[in-house]
Amino acid sequence: MKRLFRTIDERIEESLDSSEGNHITLSHSIPFKNVIDDAVTLIIGVLIVILIWWSVGSIYNTFFAHSMLFPMPNEVFDDLLSLMVGERVFTYTIWQHIGVSLERWTIGFLIAALIGSAIGFIVSLHPLIYKILMVPVNILQMIPGLAWLPVVLILFGFGNDSAIFIVGVVAIAPIAINVSNGLRNVPKVNRRVAEMSELSHWDTFLEVLLPFSVLDIITGLRIGLGSSWRMIIAAEMVVGVMQGIGFTIKGASDTLDYTTAFACIIVICAIGLAIDRLFFNPVERYVRKRTGVGDA
């Protein structure tokens, strides 16, 4: 197990010890090994969650249950399998509910990413601009997503647009804050070198500002992604839509079908983990490798 999670430094030291002459050969299987590492850690983490779930359910059903039993993992996974192979829940298949939720989330998150990145760039241009504009950004961050409900009902009424608005508005602030922090933390000496080299503003952004701030930008996008994905589920429960994962959880809970509700929660977690592990993890690893920050 220790050899499975070796760091880059440990691999280099091992290669130095076994090198001949002036030649050092590093393994070319690092990307595949990263995939194995990610898979192993993911499986272990999921097993821990299932163990906690099983323990809580067993204790509750044995000592505290009265009229309703706590759904156990085997029951929920059986129900989830039935949903995956086409069993309908509230008129639609689970795949149709997932598709609608993903569509709403994608639109809201992309809008938030564009607006948040633009705000983060603008506030980083000058200290005075930062002090002034970060006040409304921080106010925006303090407002819980569902607190926007009266606003969206006035602007859009019940329906799809309200859900998209709530998804987008909660992701803007964390993206803007991390983008601005990344750009403002670029060392002054690098900015001065760019000025002395007479680089254009665009070249300065691409060659100096972006490389130093890209990890903060990725962090902001990951935080915004997590916030917006959680919020689309909550929004679908309250804005009057008739399709989506959030709507399905609320409907199942209202009809006391807690096994289906738990199955939908698993779907939510699986989608969130997949997006984070399959997209943001490889991107962050690539950036760290290119910039030489931390382990690749």
N, C-alpha and C positions, 0 to 999 in steps of 0.2 A: 504493500500500500504506500509506503514511503517513496518508493521509486516511481510510483504512478503519478505523484503530484510534485515531481521535481520542478524547481524554478529554472529560469533561463541561466542565472548565475551558476547554479549547481551543474547544469549541463555543460557550461563553458569550462568550469573547473575540472570536470571529469574529462573533457576533451583535452585540456592542457596536460593533465596527468598521463593520458594515453597517447599524446601526440609524438610524432617522429620528426626530428629535425625541426624545420621552421613551418611545417604544415599542420594545420588544425582542421579537422573535419567535423563539422557539426551535423547532427542528424537532419535529414530533410523530411522527416515524418511528423514534425511539430504540429502542423495544422490538423492531421488526423488524430494526434494525441490530444489536442485541445478538444476535439469533438468527444473523445472518450471521457476526458475529465469532466466535461459539461454533462454528459449523459449520466455518469456515475453519481455526481453530486446531485443532479436533478432527481434521480431515482431514490437516493437516500433521503433527500428532503421530503419527497412525496410519501415515502413509507413512514416517516416520522409523523407526518400529518394524519395519515390513515390510522396509525397506531393510537394517536391521541383521540381521534374521532371514535374509534372502536372502544377505547377505555371509557370515555365519557358516556357513550351510548349504553354500554353494558352496566355501568354503575347506576345510571339514571333508570334504566328499564328494570333493574333488579330491586332497587331500594326506594325510588321516588315516583315511578310512573303511576298514574291513576287511570285516566280515560284514554290518553294518547301515548303511544310508544315512540321513543326516539328512533328515527330511521337509521339502520345499521348499514355499514359500507356494502355488504353483499347485496342487500335489498336495493340500494340506490344504484349500484352498478348494473344490476339486472334490469332495472327500469330504464337506465340510460341506454343500454344496449337495444332495448325495444324501441326507444325513441330514435336511435341512430339508424335502424333498419326500416323506418318509415311510419311507425305508429304516430298518429296525429294527436296533437294537444291543442285544444281551442281552435279547431278547424284546420290549422296549418301543421306541417311537419317541423321538427326541431331545426332542420336545415334552413327552412324558410324564415323562421324566427331569427336564426343566427345571421342570415344574409341581410335582413332588414336592419338589425342592430349594428352590424359592421358598416353598412352604408351610412347610417346616421353618424356613427362615431368617426368614420373616415372624413366625411365632409366637415364636421365640427372641428376635428383635430387639425386638419390641413389649414383651415381658416385661422385657428388659434396659432399654429406654427408660423404662418406668414405675418400675422399681426404682432405676435410676441417677439419674433426675431427683428422686425422693423423697429419696434419700440426699444428693444435692447440695444440696437445699433445707434438709434438717435440719442438715447440718454447717455451713451458712452462718449459722445462727441466732445462734451465740455463739462467740467465739474459743476458749473451753475445749472446747466440743463439737467444734469443728474439729480441734483438736490431738489429741483422743482418737480420734475416729472416722476421721480420715484415715489412721491407722496401719493398720487392717484394709483400708481401700480401697487403700492403696499395696501392701500384701502381696498383695491380690487381683490387682493389676495386674502384679506380678512373676511370677505363675504362668503359664507357657505353656498355651495352650488344650489341647493334647494331653496335658499332664501331668495333666489331670483324668480321664484314661481309667480308672485303677483306681477312682476315686471313683464315676464314672457306672456302671461295670460292677457294682459292689457295690449301688448304689442302684436301678438300672433294668435291668441286664443289657444284652445286645445288642439293638439296634433303634432305633426312631424317637425314643423319649423321650431316649435318651442323646445323640443328635445335637442335639436341640433344647436340651438342658441346656448342652452345650459351647458352642453358638452364643451363648446368652444370657449365660453367665458371663464370657466374654471381653469383652463389650461394656459391662458394668455400670461398671467402673472408669473408663474414659475419659469416659463420659457424666457420671458423678458428679463427677469432678474438674473438668471444664469448666463444669458447672452451678454448682458451689460457687464457682469462681473468678469467674465472671461476676457472681454475686450479691454476693460479698464485695468486688468492685471498684467497686460503685456508690458515687459520691462521698458523703462524710458530709454535705455541705451539702444534698444532695437529700433525704437521710433526715430531716434536721432540719426542712427546709421542710415535708415531709409531716407531721411531728409537729406543727409549729406550725399547720398547716392543719387539724389534727384529722381527718385521713383515717383511715378504718378500716384494719385490717391487710390486708384483701382489696383495697381501693382502692390502698393503698400498693404492694402487690405488682403490681397491674395497671398503675398509672400511673407508678410510679417504678422499682421493681426490675426488672420484666420488660423495659421498653424499653432499659435500660442493659445488660442481661445477655443479650439475645436472640441476639446474634452469637456469644457464647461457647457458648450452648446449641446453636446450629446447628452450630458447630464440633465440639462433643462428639458430637452425633448423627452427623455425617459420619464421624468417626473410628470411632465404634462400628459404624456401618454397614459400613465397609470391613473392620474386624476380624472382624465376625460373618459377612460374606459369604465371606471367605477361609476362615474356620473351618468353615463348613458343608461346604465342599468337602473339607477335610482330615478332618472328623469322619465323613463318609460313607465314607471309605476304610478306617476302622478299627473302626467300631462294629457292623459286621455287617448293614447294610441291603442290600437287594437291588435298589434302584432309586435314581436320583439321578445328578447330574453327577459328583460325586466317585466314586461307585461305578463309573460308566462309565469314567472315566479309569484307575482302578486295574485294572479288568477288561481294558481295552484294552492297558495296559502289560504285564500278566501274560501276555497272548497275543501280545505283540510287535507289536500293531497300533498303532504309534506315530502313524500318520497320523490315525486316529480320536481318539487321545488329544490330539493337537495341535488338532484340530477342536473338541473339547470345551473346551480351554483358551481358544480364541477366543470360544466361547459365554459362558464365565465373564467374560471381560474386557468383552464387549459388554453383558452385563446390568449389571455394576457401573458401567460408564460411563454407560449409559442412566439408571440410577437417580440417579446423581450429577448428570448434566448436565440431565436433564429435570425433576428435582424440587428438589434442593438448590440448584443454581445459580439458578433463578428465585426461589426463596424468599429466598436470601441477597441477591440483587440488589434485590428488593422492600424488604427490611428496610433495606438500606443507603440506598435512595432515601428511605424514610420517615424514617429517623433522621439523614440527612445525613452519613453516615460513608463516606468514600471515594467512588469513582465509582459511579454508579447503573448 
